[in-house]
Amino acid sequence: MHSMAPQSRDGRPRALSGAQPSADSYHLGNYFGAFKQWVTLQEEFDAFYFIPDLHAITVEYDPALLRERTYVAAAQMIAAGVDPGRSALFVQSHVPEHAQLAWVLGSITGFGEASRMTQFKDKSVKGGQDSSSVGLFTYPILMAADILIYQADKVPVGEDQRQHIELTRNLAQRFNHRFGETFTVPEPHIVKSAAKIYDLQDPTAKMSGSSQSHAGVVDLTDTPQQVAKKFRSAVTDSGTEISFDPQGKPGISNLLTIYSALTDRPIADIVTEFQGQQYGHLKVAIADLTADFVGAFGDRTRQLLDDRSELDRILADGAARAREVAVPTLELVYERSGFVTP
Ligand code: TRP
């Protein structure tokens, strides 16, 4: 009989996160909002990072595109600094225990509880709830399984995922209460200081891969020329003074935020540097800086994508390490659930 949930091998707490491969490339907002935190966390945490391809099929999609996007996603995570030698980097569908646990968790989730998830309401407005898939509806339950199968302590996510983490915590506590201590109850890790990057064409909307037009979205696969063009045509604000004022000057403030994130310098420093200069000066400076950054990022990504068998090997190794934790967790869950041992 298992007595305890499997813990991390070396006593470090565990971190886990995923980022949907729902566009042809991740963008600058994903990099500063998520991947930079992932990279920092792998120092202190036993980290698990994955590509949620099972989540990606809950909306209409193209199978060939999904396969390509999954490779690009893996390559970009590595290019961003996720170290597969240290962290387990894997594809969700390579670890069948996610889907198996999701079924068990779905059976202790209330229909009303699931109906209150706001992301489903947001994502289903387009086609209407009747034509949305049941998979999209149960998406948060699969996400809870992603987290609980690894006994994760910390889950770095954006503010938009807070409600899903809250559901995950409730399901963990409910299962533990009904069937005995089984799951670690995870904490969200929402970094307040993480740079929030907005769309260059609409600086009141988050930079998003699902935006209709990519004119305001800096993709990590853009060429330096594309990057420069996007910044040149970035929307700025009325007035002429360069100052940080997200309410009154969302466009300029967004540019300052990106500049600060790229250089690791405080925003106030940058405002001082550009004192008395025009919006155009800031645009040119940031266009150059970002073009260099994205250019180098693209080179690393392409190099990784050129060797698919090496990527396959990295992902297979990641999945094997993930299953070392996922398999015993599922065994414990099945035993607690009253299933006869096969
Ligand atoms: N839902 C997350 C997003 O859209 C992606 C995701 C899936 C995830 N499973 C997860 C994030 C588990 C953290 C942990 O951003």
Residues whose N, C-alpha, C, O or C-beta is under 5 A from the ligand:
A	BS01	LIG	L16 S17 G18 A19 Q20 P52 M143 D146 P156
